[in-house]
Amino acid sequence: MKKPLEDKHLVSRRGFLGTLVGVSGGLLMPAAFAAPTNPVDRVLSFYNTHTGEKLTTTYWAEGQYQQDSLKEIGWLLRDHRAEQAHAIDPQLLDTIHALQSCIEKPNCDFHIISGYRSPKTNAKLRSKSSGVAKKSFHMRGKAIDIRVPGVDIARVRKAAVSLKAGGVGYYPRSNFIHLDTGRPRAWGS
């Protein structure tokens, strides 16, 4: 008579272990693979330090990127030297949005030092500084140089590195960080 009762508990343990493994796998799944259950609008605010222009826009709403907002962002982040705009990688915008949460500064203005750069502008800047890459992500709309007023640049860097979302360059003497959508890496001191 004991055997059926023991089998019942054995099955129950197996079921429990199976459920535990399933739940654990779900918890370990990277956030990128998890389907959003309640998408929230994503808002960013920018101030272009060279042109004085400001923009606050909802670039993601109702589960998709907002094309008009992406165009406005592309214009604000244009190469102001050449007056050329370029599409900005939405992944870069998502990184900036995530950074906003990490530094616990919602609705902050990101001051733009450099966004898109035309190849001609990049070559000119490269001739004056060894810190400008020949094949810069800026020339593809996949990089931005920023600062956040009121937030120590070392704190911004630390938060950006913690995201592991791309490249993070640290330029404390010039008080800005570089973000790009390349492979995760960090440089500067």
C-alpha positions as CSV (number, residue, x, y, z in Angstrom):
1,M,0.0,0.0,0.0
2,K,2.9,2.4,0.6
3,K,4.1,2.1,-3.0
4,P,1.3,4.0,-4.7
5,L,1.6,6.9,-2.1
6,E,5.4,7.0,-2.7
7,D,4.9,7.1,-6.5
8,K,2.4,9.9,-6.1
9,H,5.0,12.0,-4.2
10,L,7.7,11.1,-6.7
11,V,5.6,12.3,-9.6
12,S,4.7,15.4,-7.6
13,R,8.4,16.1,-7.0
14,R,9.2,15.6,-10.7
15,G,6.4,17.9,-11.7
16,F,7.7,20.4,-9.2
17,L,11.3,20.1,-10.5
18,G,10.0,20.4,-14.1
19,T,8.1,23.6,-13.3
20,L,11.1,25.0,-11.4
21,V,13.4,24.4,-14.4
22,G,10.8,26.1,-16.7
23,V,10.4,29.1,-14.5
24,S,14.2,29.4,-14.0
25,G,14.8,29.4,-17.7
26,G,12.3,32.2,-18.2
27,L,14.0,34.3,-15.5
28,L,17.4,33.8,-17.1
29,M,16.1,34.7,-20.6
30,P,17.7,37.9,-21.8
31,A,15.3,40.9,-21.7
32,A,15.8,41.4,-25.5
33,F,13.8,38.1,-26.1
34,A,11.0,38.9,-23.7
35,A,7.9,40.2,-25.3
36,P,6.8,43.5,-23.8
37,T,3.5,43.1,-22.1
38,N,2.8,46.7,-21.6
39,P,4.7,48.9,-24.0
40,V,5.4,52.4,-22.7
41,D,6.0,55.5,-24.7
42,R,9.7,56.5,-25.0
43,V,10.5,60.1,-24.8
44,L,13.8,61.8,-25.2
45,S,14.9,65.5,-24.8
46,F,17.9,66.9,-26.6
47,Y,19.7,70.2,-26.6
48,N,22.2,70.8,-29.5
49,T,25.1,72.7,-28.0
50,H,26.2,74.0,-31.4
51,T,22.9,75.3,-32.8
52,G,21.0,76.0,-29.6
53,E,18.1,73.9,-30.8
54,K,16.0,71.9,-28.4
55,L,13.7,68.9,-29.0
56,T,11.5,66.8,-26.7
57,T,9.8,64.0,-28.7
58,T,8.1,60.7,-28.3
59,Y,10.1,58.5,-30.6
60,W,8.4,55.2,-29.7
61,A,4.6,54.9,-29.1
62,E,2.0,52.2,-29.5
63,G,4.6,49.5,-30.0
64,Q,6.5,51.2,-32.8
65,Y,9.0,53.9,-33.7
66,Q,7.5,57.2,-34.7
67,Q,8.8,58.2,-38.1
68,D,8.1,61.9,-37.8
69,S,10.0,61.9,-34.5
70,L,12.9,60.0,-36.0
71,K,13.2,62.6,-38.7
72,E,13.1,65.4,-36.2
73,I,15.9,63.7,-34.2
74,G,17.9,63.2,-37.4
75,W,17.7,66.9,-38.1
76,L,18.6,68.0,-34.6
77,L,21.6,65.6,-34.6
78,R,22.7,66.7,-38.1
79,D,26.2,67.6,-39.1
80,H,25.8,71.4,-38.3
81,R,29.0,72.2,-40.2
82,A,27.7,70.8,-43.5
83,E,24.0,71.1,-42.7
84,Q,23.5,67.5,-43.6
85,A,21.1,65.2,-41.7
86,H,21.1,61.4,-41.6
87,A,18.9,58.8,-40.1
88,I,19.8,58.0,-36.5
89,D,19.9,54.3,-35.5
90,P,16.8,53.6,-33.3
91,Q,19.0,51.2,-31.3
92,L,21.1,54.2,-30.3
93,L,18.0,56.1,-29.2
94,D,17.0,53.0,-27.1
95,T,20.4,53.0,-25.5
96,I,20.0,56.7,-24.6
97,H,16.5,56.1,-23.2
98,A,17.9,53.2,-21.1
99,L,20.7,55.4,-19.9
100,Q,18.2,58.0,-18.7
101,S,16.7,55.3,-16.4
102,C,20.1,54.2,-15.2
103,I,21.2,57.6,-14.1
104,E,17.8,58.1,-12.5
105,K,17.2,61.3,-14.3
106,P,13.9,61.0,-16.2
107,N,13.1,63.6,-18.8
108,C,16.6,65.1,-18.6
109,D,18.0,67.1,-21.5
110,F,20.9,65.3,-23.2
111,H,23.3,67.9,-24.4
112,I,24.6,66.9,-27.9
113,I,28.3,67.5,-28.6
114,S,28.2,65.5,-31.8
115,G,25.7,63.4,-33.6
116,Y,25.9,62.6,-37.3
117,R,29.1,63.6,-39.1
118,S,29.5,63.7,-42.8
119,P,32.6,62.0,-44.1
120,K,34.1,65.4,-45.0
121,T,33.5,66.7,-41.4
122,N,34.9,63.5,-39.9
123,A,38.0,63.8,-42.0
124,K,38.5,67.4,-41.0
125,L,38.1,66.6,-37.3
126,R,40.3,63.5,-37.7
127,S,43.1,65.7,-39.1
128,K,43.0,67.8,-35.8
129,S,42.6,65.0,-33.3
130,S,43.8,61.4,-33.0
131,G,40.6,60.7,-31.0
132,V,38.4,60.7,-34.2
133,A,38.1,57.3,-35.8
134,K,38.6,57.0,-39.6
135,K,35.5,54.8,-39.9
136,S,33.5,56.6,-37.2
137,F,30.1,55.3,-36.2
138,H,29.1,59.0,-36.3
139,M,29.2,58.8,-40.2
140,R,26.5,56.2,-40.1
141,G,24.1,57.8,-37.6
142,K,25.2,55.1,-35.0
143,A,27.0,57.3,-32.5
144,I,26.5,60.3,-30.3
145,D,28.6,62.4,-27.9
146,I,26.7,63.6,-25.0
147,R,26.7,65.1,-21.5
148,V,23.9,65.4,-18.9
149,P,23.8,68.7,-17.0
150,G,23.8,68.2,-13.3
151,V,25.1,64.6,-13.5
152,D,28.8,63.9,-13.1
153,I,30.2,62.5,-16.3
154,A,31.9,59.6,-14.5
155,R,28.5,58.5,-13.3
156,V,27.1,58.8,-16.8
157,R,30.0,56.7,-18.1
158,K,29.5,54.0,-15.4
159,A,25.8,53.8,-16.2
160,A,26.4,53.6,-19.9
161,V,29.0,50.8,-19.5
162,S,26.6,48.8,-17.3
163,L,24.1,48.7,-20.2
164,K,26.5,46.7,-22.3
165,A,24.7,48.1,-25.4
166,G,27.6,49.3,-27.5
167,G,30.8,51.4,-27.3
168,V,31.3,53.9,-24.5
169,G,34.1,56.4,-24.8
170,Y,35.0,58.5,-21.8
171,Y,36.3,62.1,-22.3
172,P,36.3,63.7,-18.8
173,R,38.5,66.7,-19.8
174,S,35.9,67.7,-22.4
175,N,33.1,66.5,-20.1
176,F,31.3,64.1,-22.4
177,I,30.9,60.5,-23.2
178,H,30.6,58.8,-26.6
179,L,27.9,56.1,-27.2
180,D,27.7,53.9,-30.3
181,T,25.8,50.8,-31.4
182,G,28.9,48.8,-32.1
183,R,30.0,45.8,-30.0
184,P,30.2,46.5,-26.3
185,R,33.5,48.0,-25.3
186,A,34.8,51.0,-23.4
187,W,37.8,53.3,-23.6
188,G,39.1,56.6,-22.2
189,S,40.3,57.8,-18.8
